[in-house]
Amino acid sequence: MIKDVIIITGPTAVGKSDIAVEIAKKVNGEIISADSMQIYKGLDIGSGKITKEEMQGVVHHLLDILNFDETYSVAQFCEDCKKIIKEIMLKGKVPIIVGGTGLYVKALVNNYNYFGVQRNDELRKKLEMFAEEKGLSQLYEMLKKLSPKMAMNISANDKKRIIRALEICKSKQIEHKINSFQYSYKIFALNLERSELYERINLRVDKMIKAGLLNEVKSLVKNGFSKEMQSAKGIGYAEILNYFDGLCSLEEAIGKIKQHSRNYAKRQLTLLRAINPIWVEVSDKNNAINYILKEVEFNGHN
């Protein structure tokens, strides 16, 4: 059985989704999207979101989870992704993380601690009720058991600081439970010769326009989509919004989408080199799939 979490990443338009679906079918996997634009409902064409038909029955996670006026962070991605990895593994399936948002992938594999300890109002209410029913001394005893060091620096009569300290302790316990589910990452970065990649990018943009990108953005704007939103900063959407505002011609907007996509691909490749992936040439798709399968089976303790 494969015990690695497979990561399939790479520059835009390299063919990640297509290859990932084929891998998932072979290894009984489920896919977790690592794409900062595909999380938004309604942003389908411009984000290159996989369709139901293209999924071929493979379960996908972290697609269409937000409205376009909402925000999402690297921290939220790491937390959500780790929970879903555990859920998939508990089902006896293989988690496959797929996407080109390098910050998401880098944060996940480097196990950055983005959890922080945020305010937990529900927990605070429970602790307040406990203090009222059992007494502040019992609340302080709870803290002493969980963290004697923290308790030493807090007065037994300082209810506010005792509750905050317990909030921190409880949050750390939750984080520990998430991180204690052990697995390792097997990272594959798909790549193509630069001129072929750029050709694919240009072709992909042309297909997006033909598929109705302008109508998609028009529909979003009618429902309140605007430049100030995080979702509107994405390549494809920002340029079309500028066209609608009369800041450029349609031809110029399309040219900018292609240029910005090529520049983004360069940045993606630079960031990916920092996480030392296994590079996979994908000019021959079948060879690439077979290579990845051999690598994960060999290292998967099957």
C-alpha positions as CSV (number, residue, x, y, z in Angstrom):
1,M,0.0,0.0,0.0
2,I,1.3,3.5,-0.9
3,K,1.9,5.5,2.3
4,D,3.2,8.7,0.7
5,V,1.1,11.7,0.0
6,I,1.6,12.3,-3.7
7,I,2.1,15.9,-4.8
8,I,1.8,16.8,-8.6
9,T,2.7,20.3,-9.3
10,G,4.3,22.4,-12.0
11,P,3.8,25.5,-14.1
12,T,0.5,26.6,-15.5
13,A,-0.8,24.7,-18.6
14,V,1.7,21.9,-18.2
15,G,-1.2,19.3,-17.8
16,K,-1.3,18.6,-14.1
17,S,-5.0,17.8,-13.7
18,D,-5.0,15.4,-16.6
19,I,-2.0,13.4,-15.4
20,A,-3.2,13.5,-11.8
21,V,-6.6,12.0,-12.7
22,E,-4.9,9.1,-14.5
23,I,-2.6,8.5,-11.5
24,A,-5.6,8.6,-9.1
25,K,-7.4,6.0,-11.1
26,K,-4.4,3.7,-10.9
27,V,-3.6,4.1,-7.2
28,N,-7.2,4.4,-5.7
29,G,-6.6,8.1,-5.0
30,E,-8.5,11.2,-4.2
31,I,-7.3,14.7,-5.4
32,I,-6.9,17.8,-3.2
33,S,-6.6,21.0,-5.3
34,A,-3.7,23.3,-4.5
35,D,-4.9,26.1,-6.7
36,S,-5.6,29.6,-5.2
37,M,-8.2,30.5,-7.9
38,Q,-10.0,27.2,-8.3
39,I,-11.3,27.5,-4.7
40,Y,-13.8,30.1,-6.0
41,K,-17.3,29.2,-7.2
42,G,-18.0,30.6,-10.7
43,L,-14.4,31.2,-11.6
44,D,-14.2,28.2,-13.9
45,I,-12.9,29.1,-17.4
46,G,-10.3,31.6,-16.3
47,S,-8.9,29.4,-13.6
48,G,-8.7,26.3,-15.9
49,K,-10.9,24.4,-13.4
50,I,-11.3,20.7,-14.1
51,T,-14.8,19.8,-15.3
52,K,-17.0,16.9,-13.9
53,E,-16.4,15.0,-17.1
54,E,-12.6,15.5,-16.9
55,M,-12.6,14.2,-13.3
56,Q,-13.7,10.8,-14.6
57,G,-15.3,9.9,-11.3
58,V,-12.2,10.7,-9.2
59,V,-13.2,12.7,-6.0
60,H,-11.8,16.2,-5.9
61,H,-11.4,18.4,-2.8
62,L,-11.0,22.2,-2.2
63,L,-12.7,23.2,-5.4
64,D,-15.6,25.7,-5.3
65,I,-15.4,26.1,-1.6
66,L,-15.7,30.0,-1.5
67,N,-17.8,32.7,-3.0
68,F,-15.8,35.2,-5.0
69,D,-16.0,37.9,-2.4
70,E,-14.3,35.8,0.3
71,T,-10.6,35.5,1.1
72,Y,-8.5,32.4,1.7
73,S,-5.0,32.2,3.2
74,V,-2.0,29.9,3.0
75,A,-2.7,29.1,6.7
76,Q,-6.3,28.0,5.9
77,F,-5.1,25.9,3.0
78,C,-2.5,24.1,5.2
79,E,-5.1,23.4,7.9
80,D,-7.8,22.2,5.4
81,C,-5.4,20.1,3.4
82,K,-4.0,18.3,6.4
83,K,-7.5,17.4,7.6
84,I,-8.5,16.1,4.2
85,I,-5.3,14.1,3.9
86,K,-6.1,12.3,7.1
87,E,-9.7,11.7,6.0
88,I,-8.6,10.2,2.7
89,M,-6.0,8.0,4.4
90,L,-8.5,6.7,6.9
91,K,-10.6,5.5,4.0
92,G,-7.6,3.5,2.8
93,K,-7.1,5.8,-0.3
94,V,-4.1,7.8,-1.5
95,P,-4.2,11.6,-1.2
96,I,-2.9,13.3,-4.3
97,I,-2.3,17.1,-4.0
98,V,-2.5,18.8,-7.4
99,G,-1.9,22.4,-8.3
100,G,0.5,25.2,-9.2
101,T,0.1,27.6,-6.3
102,G,3.7,27.2,-5.1
103,L,3.2,29.0,-1.8
104,Y,0.5,26.4,-0.9
105,V,2.8,23.5,-1.7
106,K,5.9,25.0,-0.2
107,A,4.1,25.8,3.1
108,L,2.6,22.3,3.3
109,V,5.8,20.3,2.6
110,N,7.9,22.6,4.9
111,N,5.2,22.1,7.6
112,Y,5.1,25.8,8.3
113,N,3.2,26.6,11.5
114,Y,0.5,28.9,10.2
115,F,-2.0,27.8,12.8
116,G,-1.2,30.5,15.3
117,V,-3.5,30.7,18.3
118,Q,-6.5,32.7,17.3
119,R,-9.4,33.7,19.5
120,N,-11.8,30.8,20.2
121,D,-15.1,32.3,21.4
122,E,-16.8,28.9,21.9
123,L,-14.0,27.6,24.0
124,R,-13.9,30.8,26.1
125,K,-17.6,30.5,26.9
126,K,-17.1,26.9,28.1
127,L,-14.2,28.0,30.3
128,E,-16.2,30.9,31.7
129,M,-19.0,28.6,32.6
130,F,-16.6,26.1,34.1
131,A,-15.1,28.9,36.3
132,E,-18.6,30.0,37.4
133,E,-19.7,26.4,38.2
134,K,-16.5,24.9,39.7
135,G,-14.6,28.0,40.8
136,L,-11.6,29.9,39.4
137,S,-9.3,27.8,41.5
138,Q,-10.3,24.7,39.5
139,L,-9.8,26.5,36.2
140,Y,-6.3,27.4,37.4
141,E,-5.6,23.7,38.4
142,M,-6.6,22.7,34.9
143,L,-4.0,25.1,33.5
144,K,-1.3,23.8,35.9
145,K,-1.9,20.2,34.6
146,L,-1.8,21.3,31.0
147,S,1.2,23.7,31.3
148,P,2.9,24.2,34.7
149,K,5.3,26.6,33.1
150,M,2.5,28.9,31.9
151,A,0.7,28.6,35.2
152,M,3.8,29.8,37.1
153,N,3.7,33.1,35.3
154,I,0.0,33.8,35.9
155,S,-1.8,34.8,39.1
156,A,-4.4,32.2,40.3
157,N,-6.8,35.2,40.5
158,D,-6.3,36.4,36.9
159,K,-9.3,34.8,35.2
160,K,-8.7,36.6,31.8
161,R,-5.1,35.4,31.5
162,I,-5.9,31.9,32.7
163,I,-8.6,31.5,30.1
164,R,-6.2,32.8,27.4
165,A,-3.5,30.4,28.5
166,L,-6.0,27.5,28.4
167,E,-7.1,28.6,24.9
168,I,-3.4,28.5,23.7
169,C,-2.9,25.0,25.3
170,K,-6.1,23.6,23.7
171,S,-5.2,25.0,20.3
172,K,-1.7,23.4,20.5
173,Q,-3.3,20.1,21.4
174,I,-5.5,20.3,18.3
175,E,-2.5,21.1,16.1
176,H,-0.5,18.2,17.6
177,K,-3.4,15.8,16.8
178,I,-3.4,17.0,13.2
179,N,0.4,16.8,12.8
180,S,0.8,13.5,14.6
181,F,-0.9,11.6,11.7
182,Q,2.3,10.5,10.1
183,Y,3.0,10.5,6.3
184,S,5.6,11.8,3.9
185,Y,5.3,13.7,0.7
186,K,6.4,12.5,-2.7
187,I,6.7,15.6,-4.8
188,F,6.6,15.5,-8.6
189,A,7.1,18.7,-10.7
190,L,5.9,18.4,-14.2
191,N,7.8,20.3,-16.9
192,L,8.2,20.9,-20.6
193,E,10.8,22.5,-22.8
194,R,10.2,26.2,-22.4
195,S,9.1,27.0,-25.9
196,E,6.6,24.1,-25.9
197,L,5.3,25.3,-22.5
198,Y,4.8,28.8,-23.8
199,E,3.0,27.5,-26.8
200,R,0.6,25.5,-24.6
201,I,0.0,28.6,-22.5
202,N,-0.9,30.7,-25.5
203,L,-3.1,28.0,-26.9
204,R,-4.8,27.6,-23.5
205,V,-5.6,31.3,-23.3
206,D,-7.1,31.2,-26.9
207,K,-9.3,28.2,-25.8
208,M,-10.5,30.1,-22.7
209,I,-11.6,33.1,-24.8
210,K,-13.4,30.7,-27.2
211,A,-15.0,28.9,-24.3
212,G,-16.6,32.1,-23.1
213,L,-14.2,33.8,-20.6
214,L,-15.7,37.2,-21.4
215,N,-19.2,36.0,-20.7
216,E,-18.1,34.4,-17.5
217,V,-16.5,37.6,-16.2
218,K,-19.6,39.6,-17.3
219,S,-21.8,37.3,-15.3
220,L,-19.6,37.6,-12.3
221,V,-19.6,41.4,-12.5
222,K,-23.4,41.5,-12.6
223,N,-23.3,39.6,-9.3
224,G,-20.9,42.1,-7.7
225,F,-17.4,40.8,-8.8
226,S,-15.0,43.7,-8.6
227,K,-11.3,44.5,-8.8
228,E,-10.9,45.0,-5.1
229,M,-11.6,41.4,-4.3
230,Q,-8.8,38.8,-3.8
231,S,-10.4,36.6,-6.5
232,A,-10.3,39.3,-9.1
233,K,-6.5,39.5,-8.9
234,G,-6.1,36.2,-10.8
235,I,-4.6,36.1,-14.2
236,G,-7.4,36.2,-16.8
237,Y,-9.8,38.0,-14.6
238,A,-7.8,41.1,-13.9
239,E,-7.0,41.7,-17.6
240,I,-10.6,41.2,-18.7
241,L,-11.9,43.6,-16.0
242,N,-9.4,46.2,-17.4
243,Y,-10.9,45.6,-20.8
244,F,-14.4,46.1,-19.5
245,D,-13.2,49.4,-17.8
246,G,-11.9,50.6,-21.2
247,L,-8.3,50.5,-20.1
248,C,-7.2,48.4,-23.0
249,S,-8.5,46.7,-26.2
250,L,-9.7,43.1,-26.1
251,E,-6.6,42.2,-28.2
252,E,-4.3,43.9,-25.7
253,A,-6.1,42.1,-22.8
254,I,-5.6,38.7,-24.4
255,G,-2.0,39.5,-25.1
256,K,-1.5,40.5,-21.4
257,I,-3.1,37.3,-20.2
258,K,-0.6,35.3,-22.3
259,Q,2.3,37.4,-21.1
260,H,1.3,37.3,-17.5
261,S,0.7,33.6,-17.7
262,R,4.2,33.0,-19.1
263,N,5.7,35.2,-16.4
264,Y,3.8,33.3,-13.8
265,A,5.1,30.0,-15.1
266,K,8.7,31.3,-14.7
267,R,7.9,32.3,-11.1
268,Q,6.3,28.9,-10.4
269,L,9.4,27.0,-11.7
270,T,11.7,29.2,-9.6
271,L,9.7,28.5,-6.4
272,L,9.4,24.8,-7.1
273,R,13.2,24.4,-7.4
274,A,13.4,25.4,-3.7
275,I,11.4,22.4,-2.6
276,N,13.6,19.9,-4.5
277,P,10.9,17.9,-6.3
278,I,11.3,15.0,-8.7
279,W,11.2,16.6,-12.1
280,V,9.1,14.8,-14.7
281,E,9.2,15.6,-18.4
282,V,5.7,15.5,-19.8
283,S,6.1,15.8,-23.6
284,D,5.1,12.1,-23.6
285,K,2.1,11.9,-21.2
286,N,2.1,8.1,-20.9
287,N,5.8,7.9,-20.1
288,A,5.3,10.6,-17.5
289,I,2.4,8.7,-15.9
290,N,4.4,5.4,-15.9
291,Y,7.4,7.1,-14.4
292,I,5.4,8.6,-11.5
293,L,3.7,5.3,-10.8
294,K,7.0,3.4,-10.6
295,E,8.4,6.1,-8.2
296,V,5.4,6.0,-5.8
297,E,5.1,2.2,-5.9
298,F,8.8,1.7,-5.3
299,N,8.8,4.1,-2.3
300,G,5.3,3.2,-1.1
301,H,5.9,0.1,0.9
302,N,3.3,-1.8,-1.2
